Amino acid sequence: MPTLLHRLGRLAYRHRRRVLTLWLAVIAAVVGCMLAFGGPGKLDDTFTIPGSESQVALDRMKTDFPASSGTSAQVVFTAPAGHKVTDPPDLAAIRTALTAAASAPQVVKVVDPVAAHTVSADGSTAIAQVQYEVTASGLHSDSLDQLRSAVSGAQRSGLDVQVGGNAASLVKDKSHTADLIGVGVALLILALTFGSLLTAGMPLASALVGVATAIAGVLSLTGVTAISSTAQSLALMIGLAVGIDYALFIVSRHRAQLAHGTDPEESAALAVGTAGSAVVFAGLTVVIAMAGLTVIGIPYLTAMGLAAAAAVLIAVLVATTLLPALLGFAGKRLTPRPGSRAMRREQALARADGRPANAGERWFRLVTRRPLLTVAAVLACAGALAWPAHSLRLALPDNGTAPAHSSQRLAYDQVSKEFGPGFNGPLLVLADTTHSADPTAAARTIAESIKALPGVATVGAPAVNPAARTALIQVIPTGGPSDQTTKTLVSTIRGDAAALQQRTGAGIGVTGTTAVSIDVSAKLNAALLPFAAVVVGLSLLLLLLVFRSLVVPLKAAAGFVLSIAATLGAVVGVFQWGHFAQWIGVDKAGPISSFLPIILLAVLFGLAMDYEVFLVSRMREAYVHHRQPLSAVHSGARHSARVVTAAALIMISVFAAFVGSNSPMLKQIALALAIGVLVDAFLIRMTFVPAVLALTRHAAWWLPRWLDRLLPDLDVEGEKLRHAREPEAEVIPLRAPTEHV
C-alpha cells in the first residue's frame, strides 16, 4: 500500500491542475444530482423497524384505517385564569379555529375536543386532534406552520394555543452556525499548530471539498431512499472532523520533510505514502464500523451508518489525491522559514541530547515516571466518569425533551399536567376479527380486558371496519412515551395476545408511534453487546496485524472499553441525571437516545485506532532501533504527540459545535463524540498507553514466533518505502525481530 500511495501522491502532485479540475467536476456533478433528484426538503425522519409487530400492524392500518394511519397533531387550547374553554366565547373561538384547521394542507380530519371528551376536569384545557393523510416524514415543510397560522385566531380571544403531537415531534436543526464555529476553531488550531495560515488552509480546504461532495451526494439520494436529517448532520460532523485530521497528518509529515531539505514533489509523495497509509488504515476502520450498522436491520440507523461511512471514505480519497495536488500548488512556500518557530521545533525534534523536545514528551516522561500510579489514577478517573452508566436508560426522543419554549414542548407539558403523560403517547391495538364469530363483541371484549391491565389510564371505544373485519382500539397509558411503565404495558398486552385470541378468536397487534419507538429501542438494546464484541474483536485483530504484538492490542482494546464506559457515564450524568445540563440548553433530564451507544461504538472505534496508530507506531520504530522500551515511549511522544493533540482538539471542537443543535438526538450524539475523543485522546492514548508500555517494558513488543510467521506485514507507516527512497539515511524498520523476551 505505501508504494501505491507514493505513486498516487506523486501523480497528483505532477498533474495538480487535472486533479483539481476532476474534483471540481465531481462536486458539480453531485450538486446537480442533488438539485435534480433530492435535496434537504426530502429528508425523512420516520423510525421504522421492518418485520416487527408494531410495523406490521401499522402497515395494515394504512389499508384498513387509512384516516388513522397518518400522523396527527394536537392543538392544545388553554383558557385564561378564571375562564373555561367551554365558556361560550372561548368555545366559539376554538370551533372557528378548528374550522380553519380543517382547511390546512394535508389535513383529513379534525376532532372536536367536546365531542371527543378531551376537555380537562377543571375546564381549563382542551385537546383537538388533527389527523393528516401522510406520515410525519410526508408532511410538507410548511404544513405545520400553516396549521399554527390557522388556529392562531383563537389567541386573539385570550386563549393560549400550542401545536404538538407526533407530527411536531421531528425536530430538524435548520441552523448552520455549528458548521461555521467548527471550521473557525479548526482554522485557529491549525494556524497555531503550523504557525502559517497557508499551511493551515491546506487541511481545511481539502476537508471542505470532501464534506461538500459527501453531503451533496447524500442529499441526492433522498429522492430514492429514506435519509434522515440526523444522518445528514452526522455525515457532516464526522466528514468535517476526519477530513481535517487526515489532511493534518499528511501535511505535518510533508512540512517536517521540507524542513529537512526534501524536494517538495518527493516530500508530498513520501507523505502520502507514509502518513497516507495510516490515514487509509484509520479511515477504513471507521468505514467498516459505520457500515456494520447495516446488519442491525433498522433503516434509520442504516442510513446514518452508510452516510457517515461515505463521508469518511470521501475524506480518505480527498486526502490521498486532492491534498497532494494542493501541496503541488503551494510548492516550496510551505517550507518553514529559517529561524521561525516551526523550524526551531523541527530542529528540537532532531536533537539527540536527551532533553525533552516539546510539551508532549515532557508529559510522557511525567506519566511514565510512576507508571503504576498513573494507571491507577486513569482507572480511578475513568471509573468515576463511567459510574452513572449503570443507570443508563435508552429511548427515542419525544416532545418531552424538545427545546423548552418550543410549541411542541409547551403542548406536551400542558397535556401531561391536565390529562396525564400517557395522552402524549397513546398506543393503538389493531384487532384482526376475521375468525371471530361476532367481530364487534370480540373488539369490545379485547378493549375491556386491556382496560383492566395495570398501567392503563383509559381505553377508547373500538373503531370497527366491517369490510376488512378489523378493529382499532386506542389505549392511553398512565406513563409517558418513554416511561418504563409504558414499555411494561406493551409487553403485557402482547403477552396476553394468545389468551385473548383463544377467548375471542381475534389476533391483536400493538402499534402506534410509541410502540414503534419501544420496538426500535428493544432491537438496538439487543444488538448493542454483540456489536460491541465485534468492534473490540476487530480492534484486537487490526492492531495485532499493525504492531505485531500481543500486549499493544490488548492494551488498546482495554483503553477503548474504558473510553466508551467513561463517555456513556458522562452522557448519562448530563442528560439523564441533569448535571451541567443547562449549560448546553437542556432544561429537562430524560433518557438517552437509543441510537447513541451503538453510534458511539462505531465512530469512537475508528478514531481510537487512528490515534493509536500514529502514537504507538513511532514508539515501535524507536524500540526496534535501540531496544530501550522507556526511551522508545518518549521518542513516540517527541514525534507524534503534538500532531495528535492538534487532531484531537480539532475533532472535539467540531463535535462540540453541534451541541447547540435544536435536535435532542443530535445534541446527545455531538456531546458524546466530543467527550469520547477528549477521554480517548488525552486520558487513554496520551496517559494510559505510555504508562502501560512503561510497565510492560520489553514484553510490550513480544510476539510468538509462530504467530509472527502467519501474520502479513501491513507496513502501515511505510518504513519499507522510506528505506527504498532514502538508502543513504539510517532507517528504522517497522517490523521487529521476533526474539523472545
N, C-alpha and C positions, 0 to 999 in steps of 0.2 A: 504493500500500500504506500509506504513513504516514497518509493521510486516513482510510482504512478502519479502521486500528488505533486512531486517535484517537477515532473514533466508538465503537468497541468498548470502549475503556477508559472513556470517559465513561458508556456504558450500564451497564457492570459496576459502576462506582462508585455510580451512582444507584440501581441495583437490587441492591445488595450482598447483601441477605438472600435474594433469589431465586437469585442466582448461587451463594451458599454452599450453599443447600438443594439446588440441582441437582447440585453436585459431591458432596455427601454421598450423594445418591441414586445417583449413578454408582458411587461406591465400594461402597455396599451391594449394588448390582446385580452388579458384577463379583465381589465376595466370595461372593455367593450362587451365581453360576455356578461359581466355583472349588470350593465345597463340594459342589455337585450333580454336576459333570461331570469335575472334575480333582482337582488337589491335588499337593503335593510328593511324595507316595508313588508317583505315576505318572510321575515323571521318567525319561527313557530316555537312557542314556549310551552306547548302542551306536554304533560307527562303521560306516557302510555307504557304499558307492560304487556306485550302480546302473549296470549295464552293464559293469562291469569283469570281467575274467576270474575274479578271486577271488570276487566276489559272485555271479556266475552259477553257479560251481561250488558255492558254499556254499548257494545256493537249491536246487540239485538234490540236495544231500546231505540236505536236510530230507525229501525223498521217498524216496530210495534207502537212506539210512543214518540214519534218524531218531534212533537211540540215540546217534549221534556228532555230530549237528548242533547239539545244545545246548551250553551252556557246560560247563566242567569245572573242578574244584578239585583241588589237590594237597594231600594230607595228608602232611607230612614228619615221619617219626619218627627221632629221633637217640638212640642209646644212650649211657648214661653212659660216662665214660672207663674203659677196661678191659673193657667189655662189647660184645656184638654184638647186633644186632636179631634175629639168627637163634637166639640162645640161647633154650632152651625157655620160660623165664618171660616174657622180653620178647616173643617171637613170639606167645605165648598172649595177652598183653595187647594186642598190635596187632590180632590177629584178633577179639578181643572188641570192641575199639573200632570196627573196620570193620563188624562185625555191627550195632552200634548206629547207625553212619553210614548203613547201607543203609535204615534206617527213618526217616531225617531227611526233612523236607519236600522234595518235588520231585526227590529222588534216584531215578534209574532204574537205576544200576549202580555197583558198587564193585569195582575191580580189585585183587586181592591182589598185593602187591609181589613175593612169592616166585614166584607163577605168571607174573607179567609180567617177571620178571628185572630189576626196578628196585631192586636192593639194591646198594649201593656195594661196590667191590672189597674194602675192608677190613672190611665188615660193620657199619660204624658207622651207616649211614643207609639208610632205605628210603622209597620214594615210593609212596603208594597213590593211584590215580586215582579220583576221584568224579565220575561223569557225571550231569549234570542234564538234564531233559526240555525245558528252555527256554533261551533265550539269557540272557546276563548281565543284560540290562535287564528280563527277565521274572521274575527271582528276587524272591520276597517279601522285604520289608525285614528279616525275621528269619531267613531261610533259612540264611545263612552262620553266624549266631550259634548256631543250633540244631545245625549241623554241628560247630562248635567244642565245644559242650557235649557232643555225642555222643562225640567222640573224646578228651575231656579225661580220661576214666577211665584212659587209658594213662599219664598223667603221675604217677598215684599209684604206678605201678610204677617210677618213676625215669626214664622216657623223656621227652625234650623233644618236644613236639608243636606244630607250626605249620601253619596252613592258608593256602595261597597258590593260585597258578594264575590262569587267566583270569577265573574267577568272582569273585576277590577283587581284580581289577586296577582296578575303577572306584571310585576313592576319592571319596566325597562329603563335602564340608565341612559338618558339622552345627552349627558354631559361628556364633553371631550377634554375637560381640564386635566383629567388624570394622565392622558397621553402627554400633554404638554409639560406637566410637572415632572413626570418620569424622565422625559427626554432632557429637560433643563437640568435636573440634578445629575443625570448621567454625563452630560457635557461638562459640568463643573468637576466631577470626579476624574473624568478623563483628562481634562486640562491640568489638574493638579498632579495627576499621575505622570503625564508625559512632559509637562512644562511647555507645551506647544499647542496652540489652537489648531494648526494644520494637522498635526498628528492626531489630536483628539477628535477631529472631524471625520477621520477615516472610518473608525468603527461605527460612528453614529450614522454616517451616510450609507454605509453598506447595510446596517441594520434596518434603516428606514425603507430601503429598496425591498428588502426581504419581507418586512411587515406589510408594505403596500401590496406586494404580489400575493402574499398569503391571504390577507383579508379580502381583497377583491376576488380571489379565487373561491374563498369560502362563500361569499355573498352571491357569487354567480351560480351556486348550486341550490340556493334557496327556492328556486322555481321548480326544482325536480325532486327535492327531498326535504325533510323537516330538519331545520337547523335552528337552534335556539339563540337568543341574544347572549346568553351566558357562554355558549360555545364560541361565539364571535369574540367576546371580551376576553375569554381565556386564551384564545389563539393570539390575540393582540398582545396580551400581557406577557405570555411566555415567549412569543416570537420576538418581541422587542428586547426582553431581558437576555435571552440566549444569543440573539443576533449581535448585540453589543459585546457580550462576554466572549463569544467565539472569535470575533474580529479583534478584540483586545489581546487575546493570547497570541494571535499571529502577528499583529502589529508590534507588540512589545518584543517578540523574538526578532523581527525584522530590524527594529531600531537598535537593539543591542548589537546585532551583527554589523550594522552600518557604523556604529561607534568604534568597532574594532577593524574598520577598513575594508569590509567585504563589499564587492561590487553590488550596486543596487539590484540589478537583474538577478544575479546569483543569490543574493540575500533574500529577495522575495520568493524565489523558487525554493530555497532551503527552508524558509519559514513555513511555507505551505506544506513542504514535505515532512517537517518535523512536528512543529506545533499543530499544523493542519491535520496530521494523523491522529493526534489526541482529540482534536475537535471532532473529527469524523467518528471516532470511537464513542466519545461522550454523547454526541448528537444521536447516534444510532441507538444508544441505550435508552434515551428519552423517547425516541420514536417507537421502539419496541414496547416500552412500558405503557405509553399512551395508547398505542394501537391495541394493546392487550385488553383494554377496557371494553372492546367489542364483544368479547366472549361472555360478558355478563348478560347480554341479551336485552338491554334496555335502550331503545332508540335514542332517547335524550342523552344518555351517557355515551353511547356510541358516537354520536355527532360531536360531542365535546372532545372525546379522545382523538378521533380522526382529524378534527380541525386543528387541535394543538400539535398533533404529530406532523401534519402537513406544514405548519408554521416552522417547526424545528427543522424539518428536512430542508425546507427552502432556505433557512438561515445557514445551514451547513453548505448548501450549494453556493450561496452568495459569498460566504467566507472563503471558499476554495476557488472561486472563479472571478467574481466581480472585484473582490478585495485586492488580489494581486494586480488586476488591471488598474485600479485606483492608485496603488503603490507605484505603478509604472508612470502614471501622470505626474505624481509627486517627485519621482526620481530621487536625486541626492538631497532635496530640500528637507527630507525627514531626518537627515543625519544630525545628531546633537552638535551644537556649536562648541568649539574648544572653550573650556572654562565655564560652561553652563552647568546648572545643577544636574541635568541629565547625564552629561559627560562625566561629572565628578562621581555620580552614582555608579556608572559603569566601571570607572577606574577603581572604586572601592570594592566592587564585586570581584575584580581581577586580583586584588591584593591578597597576598598569601602570608601575612604576618600573624595570623591567629586572632586578630581583633574582629569584633562583630562589624559587618559591613552595613547593616541597616537595623531598623527597629524590629523587623521580623525575626532576624537572627538573635537579637538580644532577648526577645520574648521566648524563643525556643530554648535558649540557654537557661532562662529562668525556670521554665516548666520542667526541664529535664534535670535540674539540679537536685530536686527531691521528687523523682518520678512517681513513687508510690503515693506520696502525699497529694500530688497533682491528680492522679487517677481517682483517689478517694474524694477529692474536692469536686471533680467533674461528676462523679456518680451522685454525690450529695445534691449538687445543683440540678442535675437532670432529674433526679428523683423528686425533688421539691417541685419542679415545674410540672412533672408528669402526674403528681398526686391527684389533681382534680379529675384526671381522665377516668378514674374508677367510677365516676357517676355520669359518664358520657351518655347522653340521651339523644337519639337521632330521629329526625322527622323532616318532612319537606316544609319549606316556608309557607306561611299563610298571612292573611291580613293582620293578624295579631302582632307580627313583627315588622309591619310596614312602617315607614317614617312617621313620627309622632303626629304631625299636623296634616298628614295626607287625608283625603276624603275617605278612602277605604279603611284607614286605621280608626278614624273617628266613628265611622259607621259600625265597625267591629266592636269597639269598646262600648258604644251605646246599646247595641243589641245584647252584648254579654251582660251589661248591667240590668237591663229591663226584662230580658227574656231568658237569660242563661246562655252560657258559652256554646251549648250544643246547637243553637239556632244558626251559628256561623258555619257549621259543618254537618248538615243533615246527611243521613245515609238513605240510600234507595235500595229497596228489596224488590227484585223482579221475580215474580212467581210464574212458572210455566204450568198452567192448569189443563194442559192438553189431555191428560189421563185422569182428570178429576171428574167424578160423577156430577157434581154441582160446582162449577168454577167460582161462582160468586160466594157461595158458602165456604169454599176452600180458602179463598182470599181473606174472608173475614176471620176464619179460624187462625190463619197464619198471623194476621195483624194482632189478634188478641193474645196469642202465645208470645209474640215478641214484646208486646206491651207489658207483660208480666215479668220480663227479664230485668235483672239489676242493671243500672246504668242507662235506663231508658226514661226520658222525660215525657215524651208523648209520641203517639203514633197516629198518622193521618188516616183518613178513610181510603180504602183501596180504590185506585182508578183501574177500571176493567176495560180491556179491549176484547169484545166477544169474538171478533173475526179471527184474531191471532191467538185467542184463548190464553192471554197473559194478563197479569195484574201487576200494578206498580204501587208500592207502599212506601210512604215517606216516614222515616224514623228519626226523631230528634233525640240525640244522646244528652246525658246530663253534663258530659265533659266537652271541652273544645276539640277542634280537629286534630291537634297533636297530643292530646292528653292520653295517658295510659289507659284510663277507663274506657275511652272510645275504642282503642285497639282491642281491649279485652271484650267489649261488646261485639265487635265484628267477629272475633274468634268464636264467641259463644253462639251467635246466630248461625254461623257456618257449621259449628259442631252439632247444632240441633237440626240441621237440614235433613238428615236421614230420618230422624224420628218424625218430623213434620211431613215428610213425603209419605211415610207409612200411614200416617193418620189421614192425610188429605189427598194423596195421590199427586201432589204438586211439588215440583222441584223448585228450589229458590237459589238466587244468586245475589250477593250483596255488592252493590256498586255505588257510583257517585264519585265526586271529586275526592272526598275524604277517604273512601275505601281504596281508590286507586293510589292515593298517596301512601296509605298504610301498606299496600302490597309492594309498591316500589321500595319503601324503606326496608321491608322484610327481606326482599330479594337482595338488596345491597348489603344488609347485615350478614346474610348467609354467605355472600361472596367475599366478604372482607378478609377473613382469616386465610382461606385458600389463596386469594390474590396476594396477600402479604407474604405467605410462604413461598410463592413463585418468585416474587420480587427479590426477597432475601436470598433464595437459592440461586437466582440468576446473578446477583451481585457477587456471590461467592465464586461462581464459575468464571465470570468475566475477569475478576481480579486475580484469580488463580492463573488464568492464561496470560494476563499482562505482567504480573510481578513474579510469577514462578516461585511462590512462597506459600506456606500454609498459614503462618501467623498473620501476615498482612491481610488476606481476605477475611479471616475470622474477626480480626480487629475492626476492619472496615464495616463488616456486617453488624457487629455489636454496636458500633458507633451509629450506624444508620437506624437501628432499633431504638437507641437512646434518643436520637433526634426526633423520630416520629412520636415516641411517647411524650417527650417534653413539649413538642408542638401541640399535640392534641390536648395535653393538660392545660397549656396556656390558653388555648382557644376556648376550652370549657370554662376556665376561670373568667374569661372576659364575657363571652356571650351567654353562657348558661348560669354562671354564678353572679355575673354583673360587675366584676372588679374592673375598674377603669373604663367601663363600657361607655359612659357618657362622653369620654374624651374622643371617641370615634363616632359619635352620633347615634349610639344605641341606647334608647331610653327604657327598654323593657327586656329583661332576660327571657330566654326561650331555648328550645332545643337546637342542636347543631344540625346543619343541613346533612341529609343522608348521603349526599354525593361527596361531601368534603373529605372523609378519611381515605376513600379509595383514590380520589384525585391527588391528594397529598402524597400518598404512597408512590403513585406513578411519577409525579413530577419531581419530588424531592430525591427519588432514587437516581434519576439521571444527573441531577445537579450534584449530588453527593459523589457519584462516580467521577464527575468532571473534576472537582477539587481534589479528590483522592489521587487521580492520575497525575495531575500537574504538580502536586506536592511530593508524593512518595517516589515518583519515577526519578526525580533529581536525587533523592536520598539513595536510591538503589545504585545509580550511576557512581556516586561518590563511594559507596561501600565496596563495590566491585573493584574500584581503582586502588583503594588503600586498605580495605578491610578493617576500618576503625568505625564501629557502629555508631558511637555517640557523635563523632566528628561528621559522619555521613548525615545524621539528622540535622545538624547545624548547617551543613552545606546545602541541604534541600531548602531550608528556610532562607538562606542567603540569596538563592537564585529565583525562588518561586513565591515567597510569602507576600511580596509587595503586589505582584500582579493578581494573585488570588484574592488578596484583601480588596483591591480595587474592583475586581469582578463581583465579589460578594456584595460590596456596598452598592454597586450599580443594580444588581438584582433586587436587593432589599428596597432601594428607592423606587424602582419601577413597580414592584408589587405593592409597596406601601401607598403609592399614589392612587391606587384603585380602592383603598379602604374607604374613601369618601363616596363611593358609589351609592345610589339610592336602592339598588337591588340587595336585599339581605343576603342572598346566596353568594353573590359576587363579593360582597364586603367580607364575608367569612372566609372565602377562598383566598382573597388577597391578603388578609391579615395572617392566615395560616401559612401561606407561602413565604411571606416576609419574615415571620418568626422562625419558620423552618430553616430558611437559608442562614439567618443570623445564628441560630443554635448550631447548625451543622458546620458552617464555615469556621466560626470562631471558638465555640466550646468544644466541638468534636475534632475537626480536622487540624485546627491550629493549636489545640491544647491536649486533648485526649490522645490523639495519634502519636505525636512525638514522645509523650510520656510512656506510652505502651512500648514503642520501639526502643526507648532508652532502657526500659525494664528487661525486655527480652533479648537485647543485645544481638549476638551472632545468630541466635535461634530464629530471629525475625526473618532472616533471609534464607532459611534452610528449606530444601525440598528433597524428598526421597529420589534417589537416582532413577528408579524405575518409572516414577511419575514424570520426571523431567524428560525422559526419552519419549514418552507418549504425547506430551503437550506440544502443540505447534508454537513457534516463536512469532508473536504478532509484531514485535519491534515497533510499538506504538509511538515511542519518542524518536524513531528514525535514526538510531545510532549507527546502523549499518550504512545508511545513506551518507551520514556525516563522515564516516570513516572512508567511504569511497570518494567523497568530494574533497576531503581535506587530508590527504595522505601524509602531508608534512607535519600536521599537528598531532599532539598526543590525544588520542581518542579513547574514551571510556566506553567499553561495550556494555550494552544494556543487560545482556544475559550473563548471569553469574556462573562461576564454577559450581559444580554440583557436589562438592565435597561435603561430608557430614561434619557437624559441629560437635 
